[in-house]
Amino acid sequence: MEDKRIEYKREISKKTKDLKAEIVSFLNSDGGTIFLGVDDNGKLLEGKFKYYKEWEETLSNWMSNAFEPNVNHLINIYPNGRPFRIKVKSGTDKPYFFKDGEGFNSKGIYLRVGSTKRLASFEEVQRLIYKSRAHKFERLVSLNQDLTFTYATNIFKEKGLNFDIYGLQLYTPNKEFNNAALYLNDQNPTITKFAVFQGLTVTTFLDKKEFSGSIIKQLDDVLYFANLSNRKKVVITGKPQRDEYLDYPKRALREAIVNCYCHRNWTLSGDIKIEFYDDRVLIFSPGSLPDGLTLNNIKEGMSSKRNPIIVNALDKADYIENYSTGVRRIFEDYIGFHKQPYFSISDNGVIVTLYNRNYSDIQEIDVVYEGQSGENDTLTMKIDTQTTQNDTQSERVKFTPVERRKQILDIIIKEPTITSSLLAERLSVSIVTIKRDIAKLTGEGLIKYEGSSKSGKWVVLE
């Protein structure tokens, strides 16, 4: 069945533009395979075997002179198989077109959409040009030649290194600063936006900042404030050491942020953005993945560098390891957690979502529990466990609901006459939270209250 990456053809028709357009559509999209000598359902047509040699010669000639830019390294022909196959890779110098006379042929630029090809619009052609240009952009001459590198020089000096403009390839062959130098210099025209929101939406800002200067400075500033916003849950279990759990794995958070500066498309005008919410952090990077890579490709170890000069500089300054393991590390740090990192990838950008490992949702509930007076009480409440930044950055003890109820059981075993208000104080939570926990434990048959409200006591049943 035909789809985005498979096309069936009975033969090379006399109107050769049709097959050329199919090839171009794969070159300008994600690549694919064209099967020749088959019917519309992909069934082999045995009477077409005699044309295989002729088709091979025709296609070999096309690869040499029918397409622009050069496609020899992107098309493979398999004439000895059954059926005849044309394997087309996604190109890196888009847009590709088939020639119609001399020069650029805008009518020969096709895209693959679903199981069909179509002519690219003017806007789509521009986007393809920008994407292709992004791979060469950092080597082009910077329009601003009045550049200084004070911050980058100091960082390199702290590492015991020399900020060598020649060695870092920040000059063009004509000894002019290139665009990589522009972004590493103190007058870098781009900025990074950083925000912390209360709750799960953008309604209320807790903090917002904009960072400017060299991308090395921006990276330092962002990582500093990201670490401040990465809240900590502290659990005291009775062991000599307390257990501490960061909302986000420190390594995963760092890798996701650093990747923005290594691989963003600098030809686009968008900003790198980091947004913290109670349950997640979103990290925005302008531009899609380079060279047609997919997320699965990267997780399997494949890599491509859109900005090799900038990557090399960050590698030397010890911000990255330059071994293409960042994304795999992000997923490794979330092994066992029920919400895995999520990558939203489009032509305009990549958005990485990392989920807060200490966040839990509690909805509005109705509970019926046996009160200390022995009578049944009904409590309707909306439990909001969204911990504010100030709460978590203090060193108060924090428990998950399950951990907290275990603590309650341990306490009432030792102190069966303890009151709800004292439990709330002991565990640093509200009286409503304690009543909810007691209702839960009572409903599960784990505890009961015996006697009057003044002289009674708790009994642990299991």
C-alpha positions in Angstrom: 0.0 0.0 0.0 1.3 3.4 -1.0 2.1 5.8 1.8 4.4 8.8 2.6 7.5 6.7 1.8 6.4 4.2 -0.8 5.3 4.7 -4.4 4.3 2.1 -7.0 4.9 2.6 -10.7 4.1 0.3 -13.7 7.0 1.7 -15.8 8.9 4.8 -16.7 6.3 6.5 -18.9 7.0 8.6 -22.0 6.2 11.6 -19.8 9.4 11.3 -17.8 8.5 14.4 -15.7 6.1 12.2 -13.7 8.8 9.9 -12.3 11.3 12.8 -11.9 8.7 14.6 -9.9 8.2 11.6 -7.6 12.0 11.3 -7.0 12.2 15.1 -6.2 9.3 14.8 -3.8 11.2 12.2 -1.8 14.4 14.2 -1.9 12.6 17.3 -0.5 10.7 15.3 2.1 11.8 12.3 4.3 13.0 10.0 1.6 11.4 6.8 0.4 11.3 3.9 -2.1 9.8 3.8 -5.6 8.9 0.3 -6.9 8.9 -0.1 -10.7 7.2 -2.9 -12.6 4.3 -3.3 -10.2 0.6 -2.6 -10.3 -1.2 0.0 -8.1 -1.3 -2.6 -5.2 2.4 -3.4 -5.4 1.9 -6.7 -7.1 4.8 -7.7 -9.4 4.2 -7.5 -13.2 6.3 -10.2 -14.7 6.0 -8.8 -18.2 8.1 -5.8 -17.2 11.3 -7.7 -16.4 12.6 -7.1 -19.9 12.7 -3.3 -19.3 14.9 -3.5 -16.2 18.2 -2.9 -18.0 16.7 0.0 -19.9 15.3 1.6 -16.8 18.7 1.3 -15.1 20.4 3.1 -17.9 17.8 5.8 -18.0 17.9 6.4 -14.2 21.7 6.5 -14.2 21.7 9.2 -16.8 19.1 11.2 -14.8 21.2 11.0 -11.6 24.1 12.7 -13.5 22.2 15.5 -15.3 18.5 15.6 -14.6 18.5 17.0 -11.0 19.9 19.9 -9.0 21.7 20.0 -6.6 23.8 16.9 -7.1 21.9 13.7 -6.1 24.4 10.9 -6.9 24.9 10.2 -3.2 21.2 10.2 -2.5 19.7 7.8 -5.0 20.4 4.0 -5.2 19.1 1.8 -7.9 18.4 -2.0 -7.4 17.8 -3.4 -10.9 18.5 -7.1 -9.9 15.8 -7.4 -7.4 12.1 -8.2 -7.9 10.6 -5.7 -8.3 13.0 -3.0 -9.6 13.6 -0.5 -6.7 14.7 3.1 -6.5 15.8 4.1 -3.0 15.8 7.9 -2.4 17.3 9.5 0.7 16.1 12.8 2.2 18.5 15.5 0.8 20.5 18.0 2.8 20.7 20.7 0.2 17.0 21.3 -0.3 15.1 22.3 -2.4 15.9 19.8 -5.1 14.3 20.1 -8.5 14.4 18.4 -11.9 15.7 20.4 -14.8 13.5 21.9 -17.4 16.0 23.8 -19.6 18.8 25.7 -17.9 18.8 27.2 -14.4 16.5 27.0 -11.4 13.1 25.4 -12.2 10.6 26.4 -9.6 8.0 24.3 -11.3 10.1 21.2 -10.7 10.1 21.4 -6.9 7.8 18.8 -5.4 7.0 17.6 -1.9 5.7 14.2 -0.7 2.3 14.6 1.1 0.8 11.4 2.3 0.9 8.9 -0.6 1.0 11.6 -3.3 3.3 14.3 -4.6 2.4 18.0 -5.1 4.1 21.2 -6.2 5.7 23.1 -3.3 4.2 26.6 -2.6 6.4 29.7 -2.6 6.4 29.7 1.2 7.4 26.0 1.3 10.2 26.6 -1.1 11.5 29.5 1.1 11.3 27.2 4.1 13.3 24.5 2.4 15.9 27.1 1.4 16.2 28.4 5.0 16.5 24.9 6.3 19.3 24.2 3.9 21.0 27.5 4.6 20.9 26.8 8.3 23.6 24.1 7.9 26.0 26.6 6.3 24.9 29.7 8.2 27.5 29.7 10.9 30.3 29.8 8.3 28.9 32.9 6.5 30.4 36.3 7.0 28.8 38.1 10.0 27.2 41.5 9.1 28.6 42.8 12.3 32.4 42.8 12.4 32.8 44.8 15.6 32.9 41.8 18.0 34.3 41.2 21.4 34.7 38.0 23.4 35.3 39.0 27.0 32.9 36.5 28.6 33.9 33.6 26.4 37.6 34.4 26.9 37.2 34.4 30.7 35.4 31.1 30.7 38.1 29.5 28.6 40.7 31.0 30.9 39.0 29.5 34.0 39.3 26.1 32.2 43.0 26.7 31.6 42.4 27.2 27.8 43.1 29.9 25.3 40.1 31.4 23.4 41.8 30.9 20.0 39.8 32.7 17.3 41.7 30.9 14.6 41.6 27.5 16.2 37.9 27.8 16.9 37.3 28.6 13.2 35.6 31.9 14.0 37.2 33.5 10.9 36.3 33.1 7.2 39.1 32.4 4.8 39.2 36.2 4.2 39.8 36.8 8.0 36.4 38.1 8.6 34.2 37.0 11.6 31.6 34.5 10.7 28.2 34.0 12.2 29.4 31.5 14.8 31.6 34.2 16.1 28.6 36.6 16.2 26.7 34.3 18.6 29.8 33.6 20.8 30.6 37.3 21.1 29.4 39.7 23.9 27.0 41.5 21.5 25.1 38.4 20.4 21.8 39.7 19.0 19.7 36.7 20.2 18.2 36.3 23.7 16.9 33.5 25.9 13.6 33.8 27.8 13.1 32.1 31.1 9.8 31.9 33.1 8.4 30.2 36.2 4.6 30.0 36.3 2.3 29.2 39.2 0.1 26.2 38.6 -0.3 24.4 35.3 -1.0 27.4 33.0 0.6 30.7 31.9 -1.9 32.7 33.9 0.3 33.8 36.8 4.1 34.5 36.6 6.2 33.8 39.6 9.3 34.9 37.8 10.5 35.8 34.3 13.8 36.8 32.9 15.6 37.5 29.7 19.2 36.7 29.2 21.5 38.3 26.6 25.2 38.3 25.6 27.3 35.5 24.4 25.5 32.2 24.1 28.0 30.9 26.7 26.8 33.6 29.2 23.2 32.9 28.4 23.8 29.2 29.0 25.4 29.9 32.3 22.6 32.1 33.4 19.8 29.7 32.3 21.4 26.7 34.0 21.8 28.7 37.2 18.2 29.7 37.4 17.0 26.3 36.1 18.8 24.7 39.1 17.2 27.2 41.4 13.8 26.3 40.0 14.4 22.6 40.2 12.8 22.1 43.6 13.7 19.4 46.1 11.6 17.0 48.1 13.2 16.0 51.4 12.1 12.8 53.1 13.2 11.8 56.6 12.9 8.1 57.0 14.8 7.5 60.2 18.0 6.7 58.5 21.1 8.8 59.4 20.9 10.5 56.0 17.7 12.1 54.7 16.5 11.2 51.2 16.3 14.1 48.7 14.5 14.0 45.4 14.8 16.7 42.8 11.7 17.5 40.7 13.7 16.9 37.5 16.9 14.8 37.1 19.7 17.3 37.1 21.5 15.7 34.2 18.3 15.4 32.0 17.4 19.1 32.6 20.9 20.2 31.7 21.1 18.1 28.6 17.8 19.4 27.3 18.8 23.0 27.8 22.3 22.7 26.4 21.0 20.9 23.2 19.1 24.1 22.4 22.3 26.1 22.0 24.1 23.3 20.1 21.4 22.5 17.6 19.0 25.4 17.2 18.5 26.9 13.7 20.1 30.3 14.0 18.5 31.5 10.8 15.1 31.6 12.5 14.1 34.6 14.6 12.5 32.7 17.5 14.0 32.7 21.0 15.1 29.8 23.1 12.6 29.5 25.9 12.4 27.6 29.2 9.1 27.5 31.1 8.6 25.9 34.5 5.2 24.8 35.6 4.2 22.9 38.7 4.0 19.6 36.9 6.5 20.0 34.0 9.2 22.1 32.3 9.0 23.1 28.6 12.1 23.8 26.7 11.7 25.5 23.3 14.4 25.4 20.5 13.8 27.1 17.1 14.2 24.9 14.1 13.6 21.2 13.5 16.0 18.3 13.8 19.0 18.6 11.4 19.5 16.4 8.3 16.1 14.7 8.5 16.9 12.9 11.7 14.1 11.5 13.7 13.8 11.1 17.5 14.2 7.3 17.1 17.4 7.8 15.0 18.9 9.9 17.8 17.8 7.4 20.5 19.6 4.7 18.5 22.8 6.7 18.5 22.7 8.5 15.1 23.7 12.2 15.1 24.2 15.2 13.0 25.6 18.7 13.7 23.8 21.7 12.3 26.3 24.0 14.1 29.7 22.2 14.3 31.7 25.4 15.1 29.5 26.3 18.0 29.3 22.6 19.2 33.1 22.5 19.1 33.4 25.7 21.2 31.0 24.4 23.8 32.8 21.1 23.8 36.2 22.8 24.5 34.6 24.9 27.3 33.3 21.6 28.9 29.6 22.3 28.5 29.1 19.2 26.4 30.9 15.9 25.8 30.4 16.1 22.0 29.5 12.4 21.9 25.8 12.7 20.9 24.5 11.0 24.0 22.4 13.8 25.4 18.9 12.6 24.3 19.7 9.1 25.4 20.7 10.3 28.8 17.5 12.2 29.2 15.5 9.1 28.7 17.8 7.0 30.9 17.1 9.4 33.8 13.4 8.8 33.5 13.5 5.0 33.4 10.8 3.8 35.7 8.8 7.0 35.9 5.3 6.8 34.5 5.6 9.9 32.4 8.4 9.8 29.9 10.1 12.9 28.3 8.1 14.1 25.4 9.5 15.6 22.2 7.3 17.7 19.9 9.1 18.1 16.6 8.0 20.4 13.7 9.6 22.4 11.0 9.5 25.5 13.2 11.0 24.0 16.3 11.5 21.3 18.9 9.7 21.4 22.3 11.0 19.1 25.0 8.7 18.4 27.9 10.2 17.0 31.1 7.8 15.9 33.8 8.1 16.7 37.5 8.7 13.4 39.3 7.5 14.8 42.6 4.2 16.1 41.4 0.9 14.3 42.0 -2.6 15.1 40.9 -5.5 14.9 43.4 -9.0 15.6 42.3 -12.1 16.8 44.2 -13.3 14.0 46.4 -16.2 13.1 48.8 -15.1 11.0 51.8 -17.2 9.5 54.7 -15.2 8.6 57.8 -15.8 7.7 61.4 -14.9 10.7 63.5 -13.4 10.6 66.9 -16.9 11.0 68.4 -17.9 7.7 66.8 -20.4 9.4 64.4 -20.0 9.4 60.6 -19.0 12.7 59.1 -19.1 13.7 55.5 -16.3 15.9 54.1 -16.3 17.3 50.6 -13.1 19.0 49.6 -10.9 19.9 46.7 -7.4 18.8 47.5 -4.7 21.0 45.9 -1.3 19.4 46.1 0.5 21.9 43.9 3.5 22.9 45.9 4.6 26.4 45.5 8.2 27.3 44.8 8.8 28.9 48.2 7.3 25.9 50.0 9.6 23.5 48.4 12.8 25.5 48.5 12.5 25.6 52.3 13.8 22.5 54.0 10.4 21.3 55.3 9.9 17.5 55.2 7.8 16.4 52.2 6.0 13.1 51.8 3.9 11.5 49.1 0.4 10.6 50.3 1.4 7.0 50.6 4.5 7.9 52.5 2.6 10.3 54.8 0.0 7.7 55.7 2.8 5.2 56.5 4.2 7.9 58.9 0.8 8.3 60.5 0.6 4.5 61.2 4.0 4.5 62.7 3.2 7.5 64.9 -0.1 6.2 66.3 1.4 2.9 67.1 3.8 4.7 69.4 1.3 7.4 70.5 -2.3 6.0 70.2 -3.9 9.1 71.8 -2.3 11.6 69.4 -4.8 14.2 68.0 -5.3 15.1 64.4 -4.0 18.7 65.0 -0.8 17.3 66.5 -0.4 14.9 63.6 -0.8 17.8 61.2 1.9 19.8 63.0 4.2 16.8 63.3 4.0 16.2 59.5 3.9 19.8 58.4 0.6 19.5 56.6 -2.9 21.0 57.0 -5.6 19.5 59.3 -7.7 18.8 56.2 -4.9 16.7 54.8 -4.6 14.7 58.0 -8.4 14.1 58.1 -8.3 12.9 54.5 -5.5 10.5 55.4 -7.4 9.2 58.5 -10.5 8.7 56.3 -8.4 6.7 53.9 -6.8 4.5 56.5 -10.1 4.0 58.3 -11.9 3.1 55.0 -9.2 0.5 54.2 -9.7 -1.1 57.6 -6.2 -0.3 58.8 -7.1 1.8 61.9 -10.1 2.6 64.0 -10.8 4.9 66.9 -12.0 3.5 70.2 -13.6 5.4 73.1 -14.7 9.0 73.5 -13.3 12.0 71.7 -11.5 13.1 75.0 -10.2 9.8 76.4 -10.2 7.5 73.4 -7.3 6.2 71.4 -6.4 4.9 67.9 -6.0 1.2 67.3 -4.0 -0.2 64.4 -5.8 -3.2 63.0 -3.2 -4.4 60.5 
